Amino acid sequence: MNAEDINGFFAERDQLSMSDYLELEYYLECVGDIRETLAHFCSEQSTAQWSRVGVDEDFRELYGAKVLSWEVLEELPELSYPVEHAATGKIHACRVTIAHPHGNFGPKLPNLMTAVCGEGTYFTPGIPLVKLLDISFPDSYLARFEGPKFGIEGIRDMLGAYNRPIFFGVVKPNIGLQPVHFAEIAYQSWLGGLDIAKDDEMLADVAWSTTEVRSKLLGKARLEAEKQTGDKKIYLANITDEVDKMVEQHDIAVANGANALLINALPVGLSAVRMLRKHTKVPLIGHFPFIAAFSRLEKYGVHTKVITKLQRLAGLDAIIMPGFGNRMMTPDQEVRENIEECLNGMGSLKRTLPVPGGSDSALTLDTVFRKVGSVDFGFVPGRGIFGHPMGPKAGASSIRQAWKAIEKGIPLDSYAETCPELRAMLDK
């Protein structure tokens, strides 16, 4: 590109009508001339060849992505990760803000993702390493999405559960249980105080536990647990499947008494989630398979908070995400950022319930509560309930006892003196 070509992919914020643009934050490792590589980066993800040869036209003004600002973080002796590339010259780590016209793709999640993290973005000459750090959406764009149908407030209303976390439990063993055993274990956990008993993300419609049979037994068990406890309960059924099967799986599970549905959002695709949001009459809750494959490297891929925002746009009412602690290999600050993206204002979209998880039990509830900083979260133990030495009813009771101790400001060890279920966890 010559100097005039390069300048066409840079703009000042006050030169643009920002309601027509998404703002994208990237970390880039650029090889060679920085301005030239950034111009290529904008070109490749928008107009590419911005005019026809021999024709007096220029598509950049309306359709070109444009650099708003950029900062050189440091000069690097080599790329952070070895990538074969043809460019030569000095290597600079940069943070870049780009305005991308959303008219190029409209309110369509597959097309949005193709533009901002597709071929043009990750195969730009001179930029071997890219990480999409954030997306900011103008209200005019957000208004074209429905977002969560229920959100936090809707889930709380379903359960009659206010001023506390929502208590989930992943039925264990997660794979291999016959439906009758699965239903009994879930039933016991509901009796102990669990709000939501859920299928594992790996358990869907399988030969030994079909959606039809499992949801029928769990639906009956849920209603019996509600009768016995006087509290509303949720059975969260996993309907992750081939996209052309998901509406059918939805209808079977809901007809049988599943009153919320689990979806592995990235494996099925965010567009599939959005389709189900239009169809469903129960909350949709997302799980995080496939996300780490995009996000874990610090300097390459897509930041998890971008994926959280996109899941909320697609219409998930709750998002299960990697939580605190070494088990999930996610920095605390990143977990907090994802929680915030569920709770922050986002146009007129409802708030999504954040559910940070990973090896939790009654012993970690206080830590998670303090790190989240509010009661607006879901707490999702598995073995912490279903591996309890006194059984799943006691496991669920230990969670509720731990919360009572937190509410009263009493140390767990002291509160456990009159709570054998909590004491068993402390002694385990």
Long-range contacts (C-beta under 8 A, 24 or more apart in sequence): 1-36, 1-39, 1-40, 1-43, 5-39, 6-35, 6-36, 6-39, 8-39, 8-50, 8-58, 8-60, 8-64, 9-38, 9-39, 9-42, 9-43, 9-60, 9-64, 9-65, 9-66, 9-67, 10-35, 10-38, 10-39, 10-66, 10-67, 11-66, 11-67, 11-68, 11-99, 12-68, 13-68, 13-99, 16-66, 16-99, 18-99, 18-138, 19-138, 19-139, 19-140, 19-141, 20-101, 20-102, 20-103, 20-138, 20-140, 21-99, 21-100, 21-101, 21-102, 21-138, 22-99, 22-100, 22-102, 22-112, 22-116, 22-135, 22-136, 22-137, 22-138, 22-141, 23-68, 23-97, 23-98, 23-99, 23-100, 23-134, 23-135, 23-136, 24-65, 24-97, 24-98, 24-99, 24-100, 24-116, 24-132, 24-134, 24-135, 25-95, 25-96, 25-97, 25-132, 25-133, 25-134, 25-135, 25-136, 26-95, 26-96, 26-98, 26-130, 26-131, 26-132, 26-133, 27-93, 27-94, 27-95, 27-96, 27-129, 27-130, 27-131, 27-133, 27-299, 28-93, 28-94, 28-95, 28-96, 28-127, 28-129, 28-130, 29-76, 29-79, 29-80, 29-91, 29-92, 29-93, 29-94, 29-127, 29-128, 29-129, 29-130, 29-299, 30-91, 30-92, 30-94, 30-126, 30-127, 31-79, 31-85, 31-87, 31-88, 31-89, 31-90, 31-91, 31-126, 31-127, 31-128, 32-87, 32-88, 32-89, 32-90, 32-126, 33-89, 33-126, 34-70, 34-72, 34-92, 34-94, 36-126, 37-87, 37-124, 37-125, 37-126, 37-127, 38-67, 38-70, 38-94, 38-96, 39-67, 40-124, 40-125, 40-126, 40-127, 41-65, 41-96, 41-98, 41-121, 41-124, 41-127, 42-66, 42-67, 42-98, 43-120, 44-119, 44-120, 44-121, 44-123, 44-124, 45-100, 45-115, 45-116, 45-118, 45-120, 45-121, 45-124, 46-100, 46-101, 46-104, 46-115, 46-120, 48-120, 62-101, 62-103, 63-101, 63-103, 63-104, 64-101, 65-98, 65-99, 65-100, 65-101, 66-98, 66-99, 67-96, 67-97, 67-98, 68-97, 68-98, 68-99, 69-96, 69-97, 70-94, 70-95, 70-96, 70-97, 71-95, 71-96, 79-128, 79-129, 80-129, 80-298, 80-299, 80-300, 81-129, 81-297, 81-299, 81-300, 83-128, 83-129, 85-125, 85-126, 85-128, 86-125, 87-125, 87-126, 87-128, 93-299, 95-133, 102-138, 102-141, 106-144, 107-141, 107-144, 107-145, 108-271, 109-270, 109-271, 109-274, 109-310, 109-313, 109-314, 110-269, 110-270, 110-271, 112-310, 113-270, 113-310, 117-302, 129-299, 129-300, 130-300, 131-297, 131-298, 131-299, 131-300, 131-301, 131-302, 131-303, 132-301, 132-302, 132-303, 132-306, 133-303, 133-306, 134-303, 134-305, 134-306, 135-306, 135-309, 135-310, 137-309, 137-313, 137-346, 137-347, 139-347, 142-313, 142-346, 142-347, 142-348, 142-349, 143-347, 143-348, 145-313, 145-315, 145-347, 145-349, 146-274, 146-277, 146-278, 146-315, 147-312, 147-313, 147-315, 147-346, 147-347, 147-348, 147-349, 147-350, 148-277, 148-283, 148-284, 148-312, 148-315, 148-316, 148-317, 148-349, 148-350, 148-351, 148-352, 149-277, 149-280, 149-283, 149-284, 149-315, 149-317, 149-350, 150-283, 150-317, 150-350, 151-317, 151-350, 151-351, 151-352, 151-353, 152-317, 152-318, 152-343, 152-350, 152-351, 152-352, 152-353, 152-376, 153-350, 153-351, 154-283, 154-317, 154-350, 155-234, 155-260, 155-283, 155-317, 155-318, 155-353, 158-232, 158-234, 158-259, 158-283, 159-195, 159-196, 159-231, 159-232, 159-233, 159-234, 160-231, 160-232, 161-195, 161-232, 163-375, 164-375, 164-403, 164-407, 165-365, 165-369, 165-375, 165-376, 165-377, 165-378, 165-379, 165-403, 166-195, 166-196, 166-353, 166-355, 166-377, 166-378, 166-379, 167-193, 167-194, 167-195, 167-196, 167-378, 167-379, 167-396, 167-399, 167-400, 167-403, 168-194, 168-195, 168-196, 168-197, 168-198, 168-236, 168-355, 168-357, 168-378, 168-379, 168-380, 168-381, 169-194, 169-196, 169-197, 169-198, 169-380, 169-381, 169-382, 169-385, 169-386, 169-392, 169-395, 169-396, 170-198, 170-199, 170-200, 170-380, 170-381, 170-382, 170-386, 171-197, 171-198, 171-199, 171-200, 171-382, 171-386, 172-200, 172-382, 172-383, 172-385, 172-386, 172-387, 174-200, 174-202, 174-203, 174-382, 175-200, 175-202, 175-203, 176-208, 177-209, 178-208, 178-209, 179-209, 179-210, 179-213, 179-214, 179-217, 179-218, 180-217, 182-209, 182-214, 182-217, 182-218, 183-214, 183-217, 183-218, 183-220, 183-221, 184-221, 185-386, 185-392, 186-218, 186-221, 186-222, 186-235, 186-392, 187-221, 187-222, 187-224, 187-225, 188-391, 188-392, 188-393, 188-396, 189-385, 189-386, 189-392, 189-393, 189-395, 189-396, 190-221, 190-222, 190-225, 190-226, 190-229, 190-233, 190-396, 191-225, 191-228, 191-229, 191-393, 191-396, 192-385, 192-392, 192-393, 192-394, 192-395, 192-396, 192-397, 192-400, 192-421, 193-229, 193-396, 193-397, 193-399, 193-400, 194-233, 194-385, 194-396, 194-399, 195-231, 195-233, 195-234, 196-233, 196-234, 196-235, 196-236, 196-260, 196-378, 197-222, 197-233, 197-234, 197-235, 197-236, 198-235, 198-236, 198-238, 198-262, 198-285, 198-380, 199-236, 199-237, 199-238, 199-262, 200-238, 200-382, 201-238, 201-240, 201-262, 201-264, 201-287, 201-289, 201-320, 203-238, 204-238, 204-239, 204-240, 204-241, 204-249, 205-239, 205-241, 205-245, 205-249, 211-237, 211-239, 211-249, 211-252, 211-253, 212-252, 212-256, 215-252, 215-253, 215-256, 215-257, 215-258, 216-256, 216-257, 218-256, 218-257, 218-258, 219-256, 219-257, 219-258, 220-257, 222-257, 222-259, 223-257, 234-259, 234-260, 235-259, 235-260, 236-260, 236-261, 236-262, 236-285, 237-261, 237-262, 238-262, 238-263, 238-264, 238-287, 239-263, 240-264, 240-267, 240-268, 240-287, 241-268, 243-268, 243-269, 243-272, 243-275, 246-272, 246-275, 246-276, 247-275, 247-276, 247-279, 250-276, 250-279, 250-280, 254-280, 254-281, 254-282, 258-282, 259-283, 260-284, 260-285, 260-317, 261-285, 262-286, 262-287, 263-287, 263-316, 264-288, 264-289, 264-290, 265-311, 265-314, 265-316, 266-290, 266-291, 266-294, 266-307, 270-310, 270-311, 270-313, 270-314, 271-314, 273-311, 273-314, 273-315, 273-316, 274-314, 274-315, 276-315, 277-314, 277-315, 277-316, 278-315, 283-317, 283-318, 284-315, 284-316, 284-317, 285-316, 285-317, 285-318, 285-319, 285-320, 285-355, 286-311, 286-316, 286-318, 286-319, 286-320, 287-320, 288-319, 288-320, 288-321, 288-322, 291-322, 292-322, 292-329, 296-329, 303-334, 304-330, 304-334, 304-337, 304-338, 305-334, 305-337, 305-338, 305-340, 305-341, 308-338, 308-341, 308-342, 309-341, 309-346, 311-352, 312-341, 312-342, 312-346, 312-349, 312-352, 313-349, 316-352, 317-350, 317-352, 317-353, 318-352, 318-353, 318-354, 318-355, 318-378, 319-352, 319-353, 319-354, 319-355, 320-355, 320-357, 320-378, 320-380, 321-354, 321-355, 321-356, 321-357, 322-356, 322-357, 322-358, 323-356, 323-357, 323-358, 323-360, 323-368, 324-356, 324-358, 324-364, 324-367, 324-368, 324-371, 325-358, 325-359, 325-364, 327-358, 327-359, 328-357, 328-358, 328-359, 332-371, 335-371, 336-371, 336-372, 339-372, 339-377, 343-374, 343-376, 351-376, 353-377, 353-378, 354-378, 355-379, 355-380, 357-381, 359-383, 359-384, 360-384, 361-385, 361-398, 361-399, 361-425, 362-398, 362-399, 362-401, 362-402, 362-412, 362-422, 362-425, 363-402, 363-412, 363-425, 363-426, 365-399, 365-402, 365-403, 365-406, 366-402, 366-405, 366-406, 366-412, 369-406, 384-425, 388-421, 388-424, 388-425, 388-428, 389-424, 389-428, 390-420, 390-421, 390-424, 394-420, 394-421, 394-424, 395-421, 395-425, 397-421, 397-422, 398-422, 398-424, 398-425
